[in-house]
Amino acid sequence: MGDRNEKESCRDYQQQQQQQQRSQLDSIVDAAGCIIVVEVFSNKFDSYIVSESSLVIYSQKIVLKTCGKTMLLLAIGRIVELAHVLCLTVFPVRYSRGSFIFPEAQLAPRRNFSEEVAVLDSYFGGLKTGSNTYILGDPANRNFNWHVYCVSQDMFSPLEKISSITVEVCMTHLEKGRASRQLCPHMKFSSLITISAGTP
């Protein structure tokens, strides 16, 4: 009887922890203007499909990929706040994006890269390395450039310690009918979005 009660108690605690974590994650994506529609858990990381984006949580890293109308920069304050609550220290930060397809449609605080850097520096500019910014691509063709912001608490490059490769893919000119199925503000449940998108 004691073992059964202990197992039930552990299960209840795990459910409470998952509910609390989900509530915290919801507060992050809500600040960015989106919702979590699917979640998948594994031993190495938890992944979430978010409307217009994706979120991956590792033990010591969070990756939030966004597109469309998602306002990633508005979620940074909540991420930093939760990191402090969890006694985590911000170590390296990297923010990157391609050129805007509709630059005139962008709202503050992401109307241009200088504005984005100012927001990022307000949170992370005090880290040891100071911020480093890069615009990669052809200066003559501003429509196909990649903007990168990096800052770290460690004066040594992470590449000096860990062999690491990052591949970023930017997709444009998607078929409008298929892409529009991902914009589902009236659908609050992942199953409805999955059915609407025609995926199994």
C-alpha positions as CSV (number, residue, x, y, z in Angstrom):
1,M,0.0,0.0,0.0
2,G,2.9,2.3,0.9
3,D,4.6,1.8,-2.5
4,R,1.4,2.5,-4.4
5,N,0.8,5.7,-2.5
6,E,4.4,6.7,-3.1
7,K,4.1,6.0,-6.8
8,E,0.9,8.0,-7.0
9,S,2.5,10.8,-5.1
10,C,5.5,10.9,-7.5
11,R,3.1,10.8,-10.5
12,D,1.1,13.7,-9.1
13,Y,4.3,15.7,-8.5
14,Q,5.4,15.0,-12.1
15,Q,2.1,16.1,-13.4
16,Q,2.2,19.3,-11.4
17,Q,5.8,20.0,-12.6
18,Q,4.7,19.4,-16.2
19,Q,1.7,21.7,-15.8
20,Q,3.9,24.4,-14.2
21,Q,6.5,24.1,-17.0
22,R,3.8,24.3,-19.6
23,S,2.3,27.4,-18.0
24,Q,5.8,29.0,-18.0
25,L,6.3,28.1,-21.7
26,D,2.8,29.4,-22.6
27,S,3.7,32.7,-21.0
28,I,6.8,32.9,-23.3
29,V,5.0,32.1,-26.5
30,D,2.1,34.3,-25.5
31,A,4.4,37.3,-25.2
32,A,5.6,36.5,-28.8
33,G,2.0,36.4,-30.0
34,C,1.6,32.7,-30.7
35,I,0.4,29.4,-29.1
36,I,1.8,25.9,-28.6
37,V,-0.1,23.5,-30.8
38,V,1.9,20.3,-30.4
39,E,4.4,19.0,-27.9
40,V,6.8,16.1,-28.1
41,F,9.1,14.9,-25.2
42,S,12.3,12.9,-25.4
43,N,15.2,12.1,-23.0
44,K,17.4,14.8,-24.6
45,F,15.0,17.7,-25.2
46,D,11.3,18.8,-25.3
47,S,10.0,20.1,-28.6
48,Y,7.0,22.2,-29.3
49,I,5.4,23.2,-32.6
50,V,4.2,26.7,-32.1
51,S,1.9,28.6,-34.4
52,E,4.3,30.1,-37.0
53,S,7.3,28.8,-35.2
54,S,9.0,26.1,-33.1
55,L,10.4,25.9,-29.6
56,V,13.0,23.4,-28.3
57,I,14.0,23.1,-24.7
58,Y,17.3,21.4,-23.8
59,S,18.6,21.1,-20.2
60,Q,20.8,24.2,-20.7
61,K,19.5,25.8,-23.8
62,I,16.3,27.2,-25.4
63,V,15.8,27.6,-29.1
64,L,12.9,29.6,-30.4
65,K,12.5,29.8,-34.2
66,T,9.9,32.1,-35.5
67,C,8.4,33.4,-38.7
68,G,5.4,35.3,-39.9
69,K,4.0,37.8,-37.4
70,T,5.6,36.2,-34.4
71,M,7.3,38.9,-32.2
72,L,10.3,37.0,-30.8
73,L,11.9,40.0,-29.2
74,L,8.9,40.6,-27.0
75,A,9.4,37.1,-25.5
76,I,13.0,37.8,-24.4
77,G,12.0,39.5,-21.1
78,R,9.9,36.6,-20.1
79,I,12.7,34.1,-21.0
80,V,15.2,36.0,-18.9
81,E,12.8,36.3,-16.0
82,L,12.1,32.6,-15.9
83,A,15.9,31.9,-16.2
84,H,16.4,33.9,-13.0
85,V,13.5,32.1,-11.3
86,L,15.1,28.8,-12.2
87,C,18.6,30.0,-11.0
88,L,20.0,29.8,-14.5
89,T,22.6,32.1,-15.9
90,V,22.5,33.5,-19.4
91,F,25.7,32.4,-21.0
92,P,25.8,32.6,-24.8
93,V,23.1,34.3,-26.9
94,R,22.6,34.1,-30.6
95,Y,19.9,35.8,-32.6
96,S,19.7,35.6,-36.4
97,R,17.3,36.2,-39.2
98,G,17.2,36.6,-42.9
99,S,16.3,39.8,-44.8
100,F,12.6,40.8,-44.3
101,I,10.5,40.0,-47.3
102,F,8.1,42.8,-46.3
103,P,10.4,45.3,-44.4
104,E,7.7,48.0,-44.5
105,A,5.3,45.7,-42.7
106,Q,7.5,45.2,-39.7
107,L,6.5,46.6,-36.3
108,A,8.7,47.8,-33.5
109,P,10.9,46.5,-32.1
110,R,12.0,44.8,-35.3
111,R,11.7,47.4,-38.0
112,N,15.4,47.1,-38.7
113,F,18.5,45.3,-37.5
114,S,19.8,48.4,-35.5
115,E,16.5,48.4,-33.5
116,E,16.7,44.7,-32.9
117,V,20.3,45.0,-31.7
118,A,19.3,47.8,-29.3
119,V,16.6,45.5,-27.7
120,L,19.0,42.6,-27.5
121,D,21.7,44.8,-25.9
122,S,19.3,46.0,-23.3
123,Y,19.1,42.4,-22.0
124,F,22.5,41.0,-22.9
125,G,24.9,43.8,-23.7
126,G,26.5,43.6,-20.3
127,L,27.8,40.1,-20.9
128,K,31.7,39.8,-21.0
129,T,32.3,39.7,-24.7
130,G,30.0,42.6,-25.5
131,S,27.7,42.1,-28.5
132,N,29.0,41.3,-32.0
133,T,26.8,41.8,-35.0
134,Y,27.2,40.7,-38.6
135,I,25.3,41.1,-41.8
136,L,26.3,38.2,-44.2
137,G,25.6,38.1,-47.9
138,D,25.9,40.4,-50.9
139,P,25.9,44.1,-49.9
140,A,24.6,44.9,-53.3
141,N,21.5,42.7,-52.8
142,R,20.0,43.6,-49.5
143,N,17.1,41.2,-50.0
144,F,19.2,38.1,-49.4
145,N,21.3,38.9,-46.4
146,W,21.6,37.1,-43.0
147,H,21.7,39.2,-39.8
148,V,23.5,37.7,-36.8
149,Y,23.8,38.9,-33.2
150,C,26.2,37.1,-30.8
151,V,27.1,37.7,-27.2
152,S,28.6,35.5,-24.5
153,Q,29.6,35.4,-20.8
154,D,32.7,33.5,-21.8
155,M,35.7,35.4,-23.4
156,F,36.6,32.2,-25.3
157,S,34.8,31.2,-28.4
158,P,32.5,28.2,-27.9
159,L,34.1,26.7,-31.0
160,E,37.4,26.5,-29.0
161,K,35.7,24.2,-26.5
162,I,33.1,22.3,-28.5
163,S,33.0,21.3,-32.1
164,S,29.6,22.7,-33.1
165,I,27.9,23.2,-36.5
166,T,24.7,25.1,-36.9
167,V,22.7,25.0,-40.2
168,E,19.9,27.5,-40.7
169,V,17.4,27.2,-43.5
170,C,15.3,30.1,-44.7
171,M,12.2,29.1,-46.8
172,T,10.5,31.7,-48.9
173,H,7.9,31.7,-51.7
174,L,6.0,28.9,-50.2
175,E,2.7,27.9,-51.9
176,K,0.2,30.3,-50.3
177,G,-2.7,27.7,-49.9
178,R,-0.5,25.4,-47.9
179,A,1.2,28.1,-45.9
180,S,-2.1,29.8,-44.9
181,R,-3.1,26.6,-43.1
182,Q,-0.5,27.4,-40.5
183,L,-2.2,30.6,-39.6
184,C,-5.1,29.4,-37.5
185,P,-5.9,32.0,-34.8
186,H,-9.5,30.6,-34.5
187,M,-8.1,27.1,-33.8
188,K,-6.9,26.6,-30.2
189,F,-6.2,22.8,-30.4
190,S,-3.4,21.1,-32.2
191,S,-5.6,18.3,-33.5
192,L,-7.8,20.8,-35.4
193,I,-4.8,22.5,-37.0
194,T,-3.3,19.1,-38.0
195,I,-6.6,18.1,-39.6
196,S,-6.9,21.4,-41.4
197,A,-3.3,21.2,-42.7
198,G,-4.1,17.7,-44.1
199,T,-1.2,16.0,-42.3
200,P,-1.6,12.7,-40.5
